[in-house]
Every structure is written in structure tokens, then in C-alpha cells.
Amino acid sequence: MTVQLNHTIVAARDKKASASFMTEILGLSDPVPLGHFLAVRLDNNVTLDFMDSPGEIRSRHFAFLVSEARFDEIFGRIRARQIPYWADPRAQRPGEINHENGGRGLYFADPDGHYLEILTRPYDSSG
């Protein structure tokens, strides 16, 4: 068997609100209960398992490779909700998208401060 990411746990102040934000913005199926988690299934069968976490949430980074059409859909939802976004991981280029590796990308935050990225070309791709 190859090595594949199966799931990761995502700490949240309110797992239902955070998991719903993720599915709504990315256009995914509704989260499903999985023990004391709410699981968001990605198209490659990896799940993001949201868990209520008291106290401070340490920000994490999640990058999602999407098609050009899906990028447009997600970007439209980000703009409709007036969610701040940036072209760069340090948030130095607000309100812009990037064109890395011949594709498009942007960064934005979820309600718990996790740094989300959508990109249409992986960083290791050649022009």
C-alpha cells in the first residue's frame, strides 16, 4: 500500500460552524458526525475532522488544489461573503490573487484563524 493522508484533526471553537464554513466555501458535501468529530470529506477521500477545542486555537495552514472552474466558484463565495483574502502567505498583498506556476491562488482565514489556500497548479508543477 502507498502512503496516503487519510485524515487530520482540525481544532475549532465551534466544530459545527467551522466545518460548515469549510463545506460552504469549498462547495463540498455537508460534514458528517464521526465519533465526537464532524468530518469534512475532500474529493480525494481525505477527511478534515473538526473537533471542539477549548482555549486558544493554534492556526494551521490547509492548501486545496482545485480546478480553474472550482477556483472561480470558491472565489465568488469568498467575495460574496466579503472575506478578506491575499495573494501571498504573509498577507502582504490584500485583495489580490497570485499567478504562481501558471495558475491562480489565494489565501484566506476561516473563523478560527486557520489559514486556507486555494490554488489551481501545485507549486512543484512546471509552467
C-alpha positions in Angstrom: 0.0 0.0 0.0 1.2 3.5 -0.8 1.4 6.2 1.9 -1.6 8.5 1.7 -3.0 11.1 4.1 -6.3 9.7 5.5 -7.4 12.4 7.9 -6.3 15.2 10.1 -7.9 16.8 13.2 -8.8 20.5 13.0 -9.3 22.3 16.3 -12.3 24.7 16.4 -14.1 26.8 18.9 -17.4 25.6 17.3 -16.8 22.5 15.2 -20.3 22.8 13.5 -19.7 26.4 12.5 -16.2 25.8 11.3 -16.9 22.6 9.4 -20.0 24.2 7.8 -17.9 27.2 6.8 -15.4 24.9 5.1 -18.0 22.9 3.2 -19.9 26.0 2.1 -16.9 28.0 0.9 -15.3 25.0 -0.9 -18.6 23.6 -2.3 -18.3 20.2 -0.5 -20.9 17.8 0.9 -22.2 18.6 4.4 -20.0 17.5 7.3 -20.9 14.2 8.9 -20.6 13.1 12.5 -17.7 10.7 13.2 -17.5 10.0 16.9 -17.0 13.3 18.6 -15.8 14.9 15.3 -17.5 16.4 12.4 -15.8 15.1 9.2 -15.5 17.1 6.0 -14.6 14.7 3.2 -12.5 16.1 0.4 -12.7 14.8 -3.2 -9.6 12.6 -2.7 -11.3 10.9 0.3 -9.1 12.7 2.9 -11.2 14.0 5.8 -10.7 17.1 7.9 -12.1 16.0 11.3 -13.3 19.1 13.2 -13.2 18.9 17.0 -14.4 21.4 19.6 -11.3 22.6 21.4 -11.5 24.9 24.5 -8.9 27.6 24.8 -6.6 29.0 22.3 -6.6 27.6 18.7 -3.2 27.3 17.1 -3.5 28.5 13.5 -2.8 25.8 10.8 -2.4 26.0 7.1 -4.5 24.0 4.7 -3.9 24.2 0.9 -6.5 22.9 -1.6 -5.7 22.1 -5.2 -8.8 23.0 -7.3 -9.7 23.2 -10.9 -9.9 26.6 -12.6 -13.7 26.3 -12.6 -13.8 25.4 -8.9 -11.4 28.3 -8.1 -13.9 30.7 -9.7 -16.8 29.3 -7.7 -14.9 29.4 -4.4 -13.5 32.9 -5.2 -17.1 34.0 -5.9 -18.2 32.8 -2.5 -15.3 34.5 -0.8 -16.1 37.8 -2.4 -19.9 37.4 -1.8 -19.2 37.0 1.9 -16.6 39.8 1.9 -14.0 37.5 3.4 -10.5 39.2 3.3 -8.1 37.4 1.0 -4.4 37.8 0.0 -2.2 36.7 -2.9 0.6 35.7 -0.5 1.1 33.7 2.6 2.2 36.7 4.7 -0.9 38.7 3.8 1.2 41.5 2.3 -0.9 41.7 -0.9 -4.6 42.1 0.2 -7.4 41.8 -2.3 -5.2 40.2 -4.9 -4.7 36.7 -6.3 -1.4 35.2 -7.4 -0.4 33.5 -10.6 2.2 31.0 -9.3 3.3 28.3 -11.7 1.0 29.5 -14.4 -2.1 29.1 -12.3 -4.0 31.1 -9.7 -4.0 31.1 -5.9 -5.1 33.0 -2.9 -5.2 32.8 0.9 -8.0 33.5 3.4 -8.8 32.6 7.0 -11.6 30.5 8.5 -13.5 31.6 11.6 -10.8 30.1 13.9 -7.9 31.7 12.1 -6.7 28.7 10.2 -5.0 29.9 7.0 -6.7 28.4 3.9 -5.2 28.4 0.4 -6.8 27.5 -2.9 -4.5 27.0 -5.9 -5.0 25.8 -9.4 -1.5 24.5 -10.0 0.7 22.7 -7.5 3.9 24.5 -6.6 6.0 21.7 -8.0 4.5 21.9 -11.4 6.4 23.3 -14.3 5.0 26.3 -16.3 
